[in-house]
Every structure is written in C-alpha cells, then in structure tokens.
Amino acid sequence: MGWLVTPAKFLVNEILSEPAYLIGIITAVGLIAMKKTTGQIIGGAIKATLGFLLIGAGAGLVTNSLAPLGTMIQGVTGAHGVIPTNEAIVGIAQAQFGSRVAWLMILGFVVSLLLARFTPLRYVFLTGHHMLFMATLLTVVLAGAGQSTVVVVAVGGVLLGIMLVAMPAFAHPWTKRVTGNDTVAIGHFGTAGYVVAGAAGKVVGRRSRSTEEMKLPEGLRFLRDSMVATALSMLFIYVVMAVLFLLEAGQQTAFKAFATGTGTAATDTGNYVMQSVMQGLQFGIAVAVILFGVRTILGELVPAFQGIASKVVPGALPALDAPIVFPYAQNAVLIGFLSSFTGGLVSLALLTWVFNPAFGLALVLPGLVPHFFTGGAAGVYGNATGGRRGAAVGAFLNGVLITFLPALLLKVLGAFGQQNTTFGDADFGWLGALIGNAGKAGGGVGLALILLIGLAVLGAAVLVQKRVVDTGWDPGAARDALMPRDAAADAGAVAAADAPGRSASYPKIAPPAGAPAPPPPPR
C-alpha cells in the first residue's frame, strides 16, 4: 500500500496544503468547466498562482513598513494604534492560514450559489477580493476561538455563503434608489455603512438638493488614485507621528525607531524625518503589490466563478464592487470621502480621550483607502435619499463605523490584533466582533452561538427581501414629494409616475480608473 500512501501524502502535504497551488488548481477547474482552451487554462492557473505569491511578497513589505509606526504610536499615546487596510491584514494572515482560507472561500462560494438557487436571495456575489477578505476574517476568528481546521472550513464556509447573499439584499432598496433600476446589486462588505448612510439621508436631507448640482475643484480629483491616496495618507501619518515621538521621547530613543528588520537608526533629525517619508511611501508600494496580486488572481478566478454561477443560478442579479455606484453621483463620491475621513478623525479623538482609557480600545487611525471607497459609496447612497446633507452626514457616520468597529474587532483577533493593521470595512467589524465573542463561550456552545448568528443574518435577509425589496419600497419617495419636480430629478430621484424603472439623470463626469460602468437601463 505504500505506493498509494506516498503519492497521497505528497498531494496533500506539498500541493493541496499550499494555498498558491490550490488557487491555481481551482482556477484551472473553473476554466475547464467553461471549456477554455488548453493554453488559456494553463496560463490562467499560473497567473492565479503568481498572484497569490505576490500577496505574500507585499505582506512582508507591509509588516516592515508598519513596525516603526507601531513603536511611535505606542511611545506617543501609550496605546496600541492600527491603520485598517484589508489587503495588509489578509497578506499577513496568508502565511499562517493560507490553505484554510482557500478551502473556506471555495466552500463559501458554493454555499452562496445554493442559497441563491433555493432561497429568495437571488444574488451572485462577484467581488472576488472581498470574498477573499471575508474568508480570511472568518478563518482568523474561528481559528482564534480554538476550532479545528475542519470546523473552521465547514462553519466558516456556511457563514461566508450566507454573507454573500444576505448583504446585497439588505442594501438593495437603497441600491435601486441609486441606480434607478433592478439590474445590479452591491457586493461589498461596507454594506452596513451604505445602509446607515441611506437611512441618514432619508432623515436629514428631505429638502437638500443633489450634490451633482455643485462644482467641486478639479485639484482634488487626484485622490481617486488609490495608490496615491494610500501613500499620501501614510506619509502624512508617519511624519506627524515621527515628529510627536521625537518631541515625546527625545532624539536618542526616537532615532532608534527605524532600526527594525533591515532598517537602520536615523543619524540626525533630517534623516529621521526623511526616513518617515520613505516608510510612508513604502507602505503605498506594499499595498500596491498586494492589490496587483489580488487583481491577478481575480482576473482569472472571478470569470471562472461567474461562468459557473450563470449556469447554476440563471437570472440572478450580479452583486458587484462599490465603485459600481460611483458614476451615478461623482461629486457625492468626493464629498463622501472627505466626510467619512472627518468622521474617522472625530472618532479617533474619542478613542484617544474616552474609549481607550475607559475600555482599552485600540486607536484606529483613518486610512485614505477605506475612507475613499466606503466613504465615497456612502456619499452616493446618502445623496440618493438626502442630497448634499445626506451625502455629508451619511458618509460621516460611515467614518464613525469604520473606526469603532475595527477597534471592537481587534478584541477578538488574538495575536493578529497586534499586527498594527486590521480589516477596515464595516461588515468585517460587526460580524467578526459578534462571532468572535460568541466563540469565547467555547466548545459546542460557542459553535452553536456562531451558527445562530449566521441563521439570524440569513433569516433577516430573507425577510427584507420579501417584505421590502420585492414590494418595491423606495426609501426616497417621501423626499421626492417635498422637492420641486426639477430638483428631484436633478437629485437623482426615480420619477416612478413618469418612467418606472428608469435611472434618473445625473450630470456625469468620467468615473475613476478601474470603476465598472453602470449597467444600462432595461429596455
């Protein structure tokens, strides 16, 4: 029997337990199912494998870049400080949990297709990188709760499948308000922020005119480039913390902050400041490397998933990335980003002076990337129901959410809570905190509580789908009645009496690079 056991051990230990190879194999299987050519199958599998290896390379750069910053924050505030960056924490987690994440992600996608096929939640989640991020979060939290590998993959796969169909349903009344039709859903785990923004717009902006009637300075448009935005935010944070640390600890201690890993201690004040600048730029490079790796994987994996899904769940709505809503209200994107970032700063002040001393919550520094993407989308949702005031207030509340929720999440991440980075978007925070605290009950009780949380999310989503989405409820109808006819149209309201199902007219400008075009209105 040795001739059977040896190859089996090799397959399990050297291939299936290596996440990069596993991702390549799954990609090849999907491309084979789509009847691609041999060259396309081999090329796609290799590209997906290389993409996964790029994520690991970027993770090492992130770790090296964040180490001195963690020292500075600790020295200045006496508290642990983090910068939420999904790509960074996922890259770091791959080293320990890579194979479990891959299996969990595959199982979760299968579960989501079954739920879409046999429940009213007919959504197919196609934002592959967020699927990967949520799979990583569930793996880290469940493993941290002491669950075995089999339980992590099985239970985590079920939870992921539920989230992939439930979150688009929760947001869909608001998404239809934005797009004006029922051809696409939002598939992004910042959904809690978008729903809060839409609800806030409904409350505060009944007579507020649309953001699209405003003229914003072109000089701010450069912030749409995620690599530039990341490097700029980190450069600013690094320099500020470096100066404060220098004043607090003195030259002798401060200059040693960069003597970690392959770094060297600063030689004088000028060198100290410029090392801070370089570390901020290095972080931008590290995130860009991870993003390139993620895109390389998903460029091959998502089409394979999409081809399979179209056969299993015909007629389902595609749930796509947050930038799908950007072209509907470009000014709202910029207002939302700035308002969300402001909410992050206010929340950081509250953490520093109130919640860190009282409850030991970590200091969550605002990063431009999560605030741009989730804040920008929240601005669009807030504008759809509440115009300018809705965009500003809704995105501000999103900034509060993506500051406090990561701080609560860090409490259940165990050793990963000390990595100086964490998951940044709202749904990662509330779900991770819930299942992490449920898992603390231990054993079968903890597992039962975790499954109950999943069932509660699924049940609530089905209820929203049947009672709210399917009945055609429009969250902005009351505002339309109060606005002048032309102003309501400019604000992006759906004039149901005149043209049911059609998207309202916005003054459009070019969407940011990489943002998918909005779907055409149905004919």
N, C-alpha and C positions, 0 to 999 in steps of 0.2 A: 504493500500500500504506500510505501514511501514515494514511489513515482507519482502518486496522486497528491500526497500531502505537500511535498516540496513546492510544486508549481502553485498550489493553492495559497501556501504561506507567502510565496513571492508576490502573488497577485494582491493579496490583502495588505501585506506589510509595506511593499515597495511602490504600489500603484494606487490602490483604492484608498489608502490612508494618506496619500499625498494630494492635497487639495488642488494643486495646479494641474496634475494629471487628471484628476477626477472631473474638473471643469472642462478640460479638453475632451474627455470621453463623452460627457453629457452633450456637449455641443455637437460632436460628431453624430451621436444618436439622433438628435433633433434634425440635423441636416440630412441624414439618411432617410428619416421619416418624410422629409419634404422632397425626396427624390432628387437631391442635388447631384452634380457630377462628382466623380472621384476627386478631381483637383480641388473643387470647392469644399468638399468635406475635409480633406487633409489640411488645406490652407486655413479653414475656419477653426479647426481643432487646435492647430499650432498657434494661431493668433490669440485664441482664448487662453491657452496655457501661458503664453508670454505675457499677456495682460495681467494674469494673476501674479506672476513673478514680479512684474513692475509694481504692484501694490506693496509687496513685501519690501522692495527696494526703497520706495517712498516712505514707508513706515519707519525705516531706520533713520532717514533724514529728519522726519518729524520728531522722533524721540531725541535726537541730538540737538535739534533746534529749541525744543521746549525745556530741556533740562536747566539751562541757566535762568530762564524766565521764572521757573518754579522757585528757584533759590531766591530770586529778587522779590517775588511776591510774598514769600514766607518771611523774608527779612523786613520788608516794609510794613506789612499788615499783621504779621504773626499768625495768619490764617492760610489755609491751602487755597490756591487760586487756579482756576482752569479756564481754557478757552474752548468752547464746544465746536468741534469740527468732526462731522460724521466720518469723512474719509480717513482722518488721522486715527481715530479710535478703532475703526474697522481694520485698518492696516496693522495696527499693533496687535489686535486680537487674533489675526490670522495665524501668527506664529504658534499660538497655543491651541487654538480651536478650529483651525482651517478645515479639516475633513468633516467635523461635525456640522460646521456652518454650511458646507456644500450639500451634505445629505439633507439637512433640515430645510434648506432653500428649495431643493428639488421636491421633497415631500410636500412642503407648503404650497408650491405651485399646483401640484396635482390635487391637493385637497381643495384649493380655491376653484379649480375647474369643475370639480364635482359639486361644490356648493353653488356655483353659477349655473350648473346644468339642472340641479334638482331643487333649488330654492328660488324665491322671487328676486334674489340679489344677482341679477344677470350682468355682472361687471367682470371684465378680464383686465387685471392689473398688469400693465406693461412697462412700468417704470422700474427697470431691472435693478438699477443701483440702489433704490430704496428697498426693493425686495431683499437684496444682499445686506443692507444695513439692518433691517428688522430681523433677519435671520441671525445676524451676529449678535444683536442685543439679546434676543431670546436665548441663544446659546450661552452667552456670558452669564445672564441672570439665573437661568435654570441650573447650569453647572455650579455657579456660586452658591446655590441653595443645597448643594450636595446630591443632586440627582445623577443617576447613572447615565452613561452615554446613550443607551437605548431609550431611556425615558426622555432625555433631552431632545433627541431627534424626533421621537414619536409625538410627545406632547407639544414640543416647540413647533413641529410641522403643522399640527392641528391649529394652534394659536395663530401661526402665520397665515394659514389658509383663511381663517376667519377674518383676520385684519385686512387681507387683500380684497375681500368682497364687501366687508362692512363699512370701512371708512369712505369709499366712494359713495355709498348710499347715504350716509349721514350728511355729506356735503352737497348731494345732488340738487336739492331745491335751490340752493344758493348758486350752484354752478349753472343751472338752467337760467337763472336770473342774469348771470354774467354773459353767457353765450347767446341767449335768446332762443335756443332750440335744445333738442334732446338727442344730439348726435355724438356727444363725447362726455366723459366724466373725468373728475380729477383723481389721479392716482399718485398721491404724495403724502408722506406721513407728517405733514404740517397741518392736517385737516382740522384739528381742534382749534388752531389759530384762525383758520379761514371761517369756520362756523361762528366763532366768537366775534370776528370782525364783521361778518354779515349781520349778525344779531345786533351788534353795537350800532352799525349804520342805520338799521331799522329804527332804533330808539332815538338817536341824536340828530339824524340828518333828514328829517321829513321835508324840509323846505330848502335844503342845501343843494346848490347847483353842482353839476358834474365837474370833476377835476379836468375833464378834457376841454373845458372852455378856458382853461388857464394856459398861459405861455410861460414855460419854465426855461431857465438859462441852459443853453447848449453846453456850457462849460462843465455841467455836472454829468453829462452823458457817459464820460469815461468810466464811471463807477459800474457800468453794466458788465464790464470785462471782469469775470470772476477772479482770474489770476492777478490782475492789477489790484482789485479790491482786497483780496486776501493779503497780498504783500504790503499794501498801504496800511491796512489796519494793524497788522503785526508790527510793522516798522514803527508806527505811532505808539502802540502799546509798549513795545520794547524800550524805546527811547525814554518815554515817560517813567516807566518803572526803573530803568537804569539810573536816571537822574535822582529819583526819590531814594533808591537804595544807596547811592553814593552819599547823599546827604545824611541818611539814617545811620549807615554802618561805617562810613569813612573809607578812605582810599584803600587801605591795606586789605580790608575784607572784601570790598566791592570789586576790586581788580581781579580777585580770585574766582569770581562767579563764572567766568568763561573757561576756567581750567577744568572742564569736564570732558570725558570722552577723548576726542582728538584735538580739542581746543587748547588754547594757551592763555595764561593770565595776561590781562592788559598791562601795558608798560607805562602808560600815563593817561591823563583824563581824555585827551583827544582820541587816543587809541581805544579807550574804553567805550566812548560814545559811538565810534565808527564800528566797533565790533557789535554793538547793539543794533546798528543799522543793518549790518550784514546778516545777523541772525534773523531779523525780521524778513529780509529778502529771501534767505534760505528757506524759511518756512513756506513762503509763497511758492518756491520751486518744488519743495517736498509735496505740497498739496497738488500742484500741477502734475507731478509724476504719478501720484496715486490716481488722480482723475483720468489721466491718459490710460492708465492700466485698466480702470473700471470701464471706460468707454471702449477699449479694445476688446475686453471680454464681451460686453453687452452688444457690441456691433455684430457679433456672431451669435450670441446666445439668445437675445431677445427675438430676432426674426424666426429662429427655430421654435421658441415658445409660442410666438404669435401664429405660426403656421399650424402648430398642433392645436392651439386653442380655437382657431377658426373652424376646425373640423369637429371638435368636441362640443363647443357651445356656439352654434351658429346664431347670428343675430344679437349677440351680447354687445353691450357698449364697451368700447376700449377706455380704460382709465389711464390717463397719460400724465406726464410730469407737470409740475407747477407752471413753467413758462408757457404752457398752452393757453393760459388766460392773459398773458402779458399784452398781446396785440390788441386786446379789446379795450384797454384803457392805459396807454403808455404813461401819461402824467401821473396816474394813480400809482403806478409801479414805483416811480421815484419818490413821491410823497410817502408812500407806504414804507419804503426802505428807511427814509430819514426819520419817520415817526417811530418805527419799530426800534431803530437804533437808540432813539431818545428814551423809549421805554426801557431798553436794556440798561442805559446809564442810570436812570432813576432807580431801577430795581437793584443795580449793583450798589448804589448808595444805601439802600435799605438793608441789603445783605451785610454791608460793612458795619453799619452802625446799630442795627437792631437784630437781625436774624442770625448772624454769625455768633455774636456774643451770647444770645439767648438760647439758640438751638444747635449751634455748631455747624451750620450750613456753610458749605464752601463758597468762596467768592467766584461767581461766574462772570467773566469778562465778556463784553459784547464783541463778537466777531462779525466782520462785514459780510461774509458769505451766507450764514444762516439768516442774518437780518435782511440781506438783499433778496434772497429767493423767497423765504416765507413772508417777510415783511412786504415785499413787492406784491406778492399774490394776495396777501391780506388787504392791502390797499385797494386792489381791484375789486375784491368781494365787498369791502366796506363802501366803496364808491357806488357799486351797483344798487345798494339798498339805501345809501345815505349821502351820496355826493361827496363833496370835499370834507365835510365834518366826519362823515362815516369813514372815509379813507384814512384820515388822520387818527381818529380815536380808535378805530378798529385795529389798525396796524400798531398803534401804541400798546394796546392790550396784548397783541401778539408778542411784542417785545418783552412784556412782563412775563408772559407764559414761558417763552424760550429762555428766560433767565432763571425763574424759580423752579420750573420742572426739572431741568438738568441738575440743579442743586439738590433736589429731593432724590433724583435718580442715583446720584453719587453715593448715597447712603446704602444702596443695595448692590453696588458693583464690586464689593470686596477689594481685592488688590488692584483691580482696574480703576478704582476710584482715586488712585494715587498717580495716574499717568499724565496729569496736567492737561488732559483733554477728555472730552466725553461726547455723547450723542447730543446733537443740537436742536432737533425739531420737536414740536410739541408732543406728537403721538408717541415718540420714543420715551419721553419723560413720564407721561401719566401711566402708560402701560407697564413700563419697566418698574416703576415705583410700586404699582399695585401687585404685580406677580412676585416681585422681589420680597415685599413684606409678607405676602401670603405664604411664600416658600419658607419663611422663618419659622412657621409652625412645625416644620419638619416632617419627614416620612410621608405616610399616606394622607395625613390630614392636610399637610401643605400642598400635596399634589391635588387633592380634591378641591381645595380652595382655588388653586390656579385654574383648574378646569371649569369651575363655576364662573370665574371671571370671564373666560372665553365664551361660555354659553350665554352669559348675560349680555356681552357685546353682540353676539350673533342675534339673540332674541330682540334686542333693542333695534338693531339694523333692519331686521325683517319688519318690525312694527313701523319704523319710519318709512320704509319702502311702501308698505301697504296703505298706511294712514295719511302720509304726507306727499311722497313722491308721486305715487300712482293717482292720487286725487287731483294733482295739478296745482297744489298750493304755491302761490307766488309770494315770496317774502317782501317784495317791494310794491305790492298792489296799493297799500294804503298811501305810500309816498306819491305814487302816480296820481292819485286822486287829488292830492293837495298841490301838486306842481302845475304851473301853466303847461298847456299842451306842448308847445315847442321846447320848453325847458326839460320836460320829462323825456322827450325824445333825445335831446342832446345828452342827458344824463345816462342814456343807455337803457331806459326803461323799455319793456316789451309792450308795445301797444296792441294788446290782445284783441281789442274790438276791431281794429283795422286790419291787422295782419298776424293772425295767430301762428305762433311757432317761428316767426322770423326774427332774426337778430336786429337789434336797434342799431342806428347809425352812429359811429364814432368818428371824430377826426383822427385818422390813422397816421402814424409815422413808422419807420422801419423798425421791426422787432429786433431785440438783441441777438447777437450771433449765437446760433445753436438752438434758438427757441423754435419749437414746431409751429407751423402755420395753423391758425384756427380752421376748423372744418367748414366747408361751405354750407349755407343754409339748405335745408331739404327742398326739393322741387315738388 
